[in-house]
Amino acid sequence: MINQIENPFENDDDSVMPLKSNDTIHDTYNTILEQSDAGLSAGLSQWSEDWVNAFQNDASPPCSARRGCSVWLRATPQALRAGTWPRSSPAAAATGAAPT
C-alpha cells in the first residue's frame, strides 16, 4: 500500500515529513492491521520460506488483486512462482533458488 502513496515520507517540496505527524502512514498502517484482523492475510512473513512457497504453489492472490500494480511490482510474484528469483535476494536465500 505504501507504493500507492505519491509522497509517503516527504512533502511536495522534498522536505522530510516527520513520522509522528504523518497521518497518511498512520492511516495506512491501521488499515493493514484492520484487514489482517478481518482475516484478509495469510499470516505469512514477507520473504519467509512459507511466503515464497505460497507463490510457488499458486497460493498467492489472483491476478485481479494485483491488476492495478505496475509491471515491476508484479515481477516479484512472477519470479517467485517460476522459481527464477535471483540468489542474492532474501527470498532466494530462504529457498536456495538458483540465480538466473
C-alpha atoms as an extended CHARMM CRD file, in Angstrom:
* protein
*
       100  EXT
         1         1  MET       CA              0.0000000000        0.0000000000        0.0000000000  PROA      1               0.0000000000
         2         2  ILE       CA              2.9350000000        2.3220000000        0.6420000000  PROA      2               0.0000000000
         3         3  ASN       CA              3.7950000000        2.1370000000       -3.0650000000  PROA      3               0.0000000000
         4         4  GLN       CA              0.4060000000        3.6310000000       -3.8940000000  PROA      4               0.0000000000
         5         5  ILE       CA              1.0420000000        6.8230000000       -1.9150000000  PROA      5               0.0000000000
         6         6  GLU       CA              2.5240000000        9.5760000000       -4.0500000000  PROA      6               0.0000000000
         7         7  ASN       CA              4.7770000000       11.0570000000       -1.3510000000  PROA      7               0.0000000000
         8         8  PRO       CA              4.7220000000        8.7180000000        1.6350000000  PROA      8               0.0000000000
         9         9  PHE       CA              7.6610000000       10.1780000000        3.5530000000  PROA      9               0.0000000000
        10        10  GLU       CA              8.2150000000       13.6720000000        2.1920000000  PROA      10              0.0000000000
        11        11  ASN       CA              6.2480000000       16.8010000000        1.3740000000  PROA      11              0.0000000000
        12        12  ASP       CA              5.8110000000       18.1330000000       -2.1590000000  PROA      12              0.0000000000
        13        13  ASP       CA              8.8000000000       20.4350000000       -1.5950000000  PROA      13              0.0000000000
        14        14  ASP       CA             11.0120000000       17.3620000000       -0.8320000000  PROA      14              0.0000000000
        15        15  SER       CA             11.2330000000       18.1730000000        2.8650000000  PROA      15              0.0000000000
        16        16  VAL       CA             11.0410000000       15.1700000000        5.1730000000  PROA      16              0.0000000000
        17        17  MET       CA              7.6520000000       14.5150000000        6.7450000000  PROA      17              0.0000000000
        18        18  PRO       CA              8.0710000000       13.5670000000       10.4260000000  PROA      18              0.0000000000
        19        19  LEU       CA              6.6310000000       10.1130000000       11.0480000000  PROA      19              0.0000000000
        20        20  LYS       CA              4.9870000000       11.2060000000       14.2760000000  PROA      20              0.0000000000
        21        21  SER       CA              2.7140000000       13.6050000000       12.3710000000  PROA      21              0.0000000000
        22        22  ASN       CA              2.3840000000       11.5720000000        9.1570000000  PROA      22              0.0000000000
        23        23  ASP       CA             -1.3480000000       10.8040000000        9.1270000000  PROA      23              0.0000000000
        24        24  THR       CA             -1.1560000000        9.0520000000        5.7590000000  PROA      24              0.0000000000
        25        25  ILE       CA              1.3190000000        6.4800000000        7.0660000000  PROA      25              0.0000000000
        26        26  HSD       CA             -0.6220000000        6.0480000000       10.3070000000  PROA      26              0.0000000000
        27        27  ASP       CA             -3.8710000000        5.5090000000        8.3600000000  PROA      27              0.0000000000
        28        28  THR       CA             -2.1900000000        3.0140000000        6.0290000000  PROA      28              0.0000000000
        29        29  TYR       CA             -0.7300000000        1.0900000000        8.9650000000  PROA      29              0.0000000000
        30        30  ASN       CA             -4.1040000000        0.9750000000       10.7010000000  PROA      30              0.0000000000
        31        31  THR       CA             -5.8180000000       -0.1930000000        7.5080000000  PROA      31              0.0000000000
        32        32  ILE       CA             -3.3420000000       -3.0460000000        7.1640000000  PROA      32              0.0000000000
        33        33  LEU       CA             -3.9590000000       -4.0840000000       10.7760000000  PROA      33              0.0000000000
        34        34  GLU       CA             -7.7380000000       -3.9230000000       10.2770000000  PROA      34              0.0000000000
        35        35  GLN       CA             -7.5300000000       -6.0450000000        7.1330000000  PROA      35              0.0000000000
        36        36  SER       CA             -5.3300000000       -8.5780000000        8.8830000000  PROA      36              0.0000000000
        37        37  ASP       CA             -7.7180000000       -8.7410000000       11.8500000000  PROA      37              0.0000000000
        38        38  ALA       CA            -10.5790000000       -9.2980000000        9.3720000000  PROA      38              0.0000000000
        39        39  GLY       CA             -8.8050000000      -12.3950000000        8.0620000000  PROA      39              0.0000000000
        40        40  LEU       CA             -7.5180000000      -10.8510000000        4.8320000000  PROA      40              0.0000000000
        41        41  SER       CA             -3.9840000000      -12.0660000000        5.4790000000  PROA      41              0.0000000000
        42        42  ALA       CA             -2.4220000000      -15.4820000000        5.0680000000  PROA      42              0.0000000000
        43        43  GLY       CA             -0.3020000000      -14.6720000000        8.1190000000  PROA      43              0.0000000000
        44        44  LEU       CA              2.9750000000      -15.2030000000        6.2730000000  PROA      44              0.0000000000
        45        45  SER       CA              6.0540000000      -13.0890000000        6.9680000000  PROA      45              0.0000000000
        46        46  GLN       CA              7.4450000000      -11.4460000000        3.8440000000  PROA      46              0.0000000000
        47        47  TRP       CA             10.4870000000      -13.2800000000        2.4160000000  PROA      47              0.0000000000
        48        48  SER       CA              9.9380000000      -16.2620000000        4.7260000000  PROA      48              0.0000000000
        49        49  GLU       CA             10.1630000000      -19.7610000000        3.2480000000  PROA      49              0.0000000000
        50        50  ASP       CA              6.3990000000      -20.2070000000        3.6760000000  PROA      50              0.0000000000
        51        51  TRP       CA              5.7700000000      -16.8690000000        1.8860000000  PROA      51              0.0000000000
        52        52  VAL       CA              7.9480000000      -17.8980000000       -1.0680000000  PROA      52              0.0000000000
        53        53  ASN       CA              6.3820000000      -21.3670000000       -1.1790000000  PROA      53              0.0000000000
        54        54  ALA       CA              2.8980000000      -19.8140000000       -1.2860000000  PROA      54              0.0000000000
        55        55  PHE       CA              3.8020000000      -18.1380000000       -4.5830000000  PROA      55              0.0000000000
        56        56  GLN       CA              5.4050000000      -21.2580000000       -5.9870000000  PROA      56              0.0000000000
        57        57  ASN       CA              2.4040000000      -23.3980000000       -5.0240000000  PROA      57              0.0000000000
        58        58  ASP       CA             -0.0020000000      -20.8840000000       -6.6150000000  PROA      58              0.0000000000
        59        59  ALA       CA             -1.4690000000      -19.8390000000       -3.2790000000  PROA      59              0.0000000000
        60        60  SER       CA             -0.8630000000      -16.1590000000       -3.9870000000  PROA      60              0.0000000000
        61        61  PRO       CA             -3.7430000000      -13.7320000000       -4.5870000000  PROA      61              0.0000000000
        62        62  PRO       CA             -5.3720000000      -13.9110000000       -8.0180000000  PROA      62              0.0000000000
        63        63  CYS       CA             -4.0220000000      -11.6300000000      -10.7170000000  PROA      63              0.0000000000
        64        64  SER       CA             -7.0270000000       -9.3590000000      -10.3680000000  PROA      64              0.0000000000
        65        65  ALA       CA             -5.8120000000       -8.4400000000       -6.8720000000  PROA      65              0.0000000000
        66        66  ARG       CA             -2.6340000000       -7.0550000000       -8.4270000000  PROA      66              0.0000000000
        67        67  ARG       CA             -4.1120000000       -5.7410000000      -11.6690000000  PROA      67              0.0000000000
        68        68  GLY       CA             -3.5390000000       -2.1290000000      -10.6180000000  PROA      68              0.0000000000
        69        69  CYS       CA              0.1530000000       -2.7630000000       -9.9300000000  PROA      69              0.0000000000
        70        70  SER       CA              2.9440000000       -1.6890000000      -12.2110000000  PROA      70              0.0000000000
        71        71  VAL       CA              4.7670000000       -4.3760000000      -14.1730000000  PROA      71              0.0000000000
        72        72  TRP       CA              7.8410000000       -4.0350000000      -11.9710000000  PROA      72              0.0000000000
        73        73  LEU       CA              5.6530000000       -4.6010000000       -8.9060000000  PROA      73              0.0000000000
        74        74  ARG       CA              4.2900000000       -7.8500000000      -10.3700000000  PROA      74              0.0000000000
        75        75  ALA       CA              7.7690000000       -9.1340000000      -11.1930000000  PROA      75              0.0000000000
        76        76  THR       CA              8.4220000000      -10.4890000000       -7.6960000000  PROA      76              0.0000000000
        77        77  PRO       CA              5.4070000000      -12.8370000000       -7.5600000000  PROA      77              0.0000000000
        78        78  GLN       CA              6.0070000000      -13.9440000000      -11.1450000000  PROA      78              0.0000000000
        79        79  ALA       CA              9.6860000000      -14.6920000000      -10.4940000000  PROA      79              0.0000000000
        80        80  LEU       CA              8.8700000000      -16.4910000000       -7.2490000000  PROA      80              0.0000000000
        81        81  ARG       CA              6.2280000000      -18.6200000000       -8.9940000000  PROA      81              0.0000000000
        82        82  ALA       CA              8.6870000000      -19.5260000000      -11.7310000000  PROA      82              0.0000000000
        83        83  GLY       CA             11.4940000000      -20.2250000000       -9.2550000000  PROA      83              0.0000000000
        84        84  THR       CA             13.7370000000      -17.7020000000      -11.0380000000  PROA      84              0.0000000000
        85        85  TRP       CA             14.2870000000      -15.2290000000       -8.2180000000  PROA      85              0.0000000000
        86        86  PRO       CA             17.9840000000      -14.1590000000       -8.0360000000  PROA      86              0.0000000000
        87        87  ARG       CA             20.0780000000      -15.9020000000       -5.3880000000  PROA      87              0.0000000000
        88        88  SER       CA             21.0720000000      -12.5620000000       -3.8380000000  PROA      88              0.0000000000
        89        89  SER       CA             17.5150000000      -11.8780000000       -2.6880000000  PROA      89              0.0000000000
        90        90  PRO       CA             16.1330000000      -12.7830000000        0.7440000000  PROA      90              0.0000000000
        91        91  ALA       CA             13.5520000000      -14.9820000000       -0.9720000000  PROA      91              0.0000000000
        92        92  ALA       CA             16.2380000000      -16.9490000000       -2.7830000000  PROA      92              0.0000000000
        93        93  ALA       CA             18.1780000000      -17.3380000000        0.4240000000  PROA      93              0.0000000000
        94        94  ALA       CA             15.0870000000      -18.8360000000        2.0510000000  PROA      94              0.0000000000
        95        95  THR       CA             14.5450000000      -21.3520000000       -0.7530000000  PROA      95              0.0000000000
        96        96  GLY       CA             18.0250000000      -21.9160000000       -2.1630000000  PROA      96              0.0000000000
        97        97  ALA       CA             16.8080000000      -20.8320000000       -5.6060000000  PROA      97              0.0000000000
        98        98  ALA       CA             19.4200000000      -20.8170000000       -8.3390000000  PROA      98              0.0000000000
        99        99  PRO       CA             20.4180000000      -17.4690000000       -9.8380000000  PROA      99              0.0000000000
       100       100  THR       CA             19.0020000000      -16.5110000000      -13.2090000000  PROA      100             0.0000000000
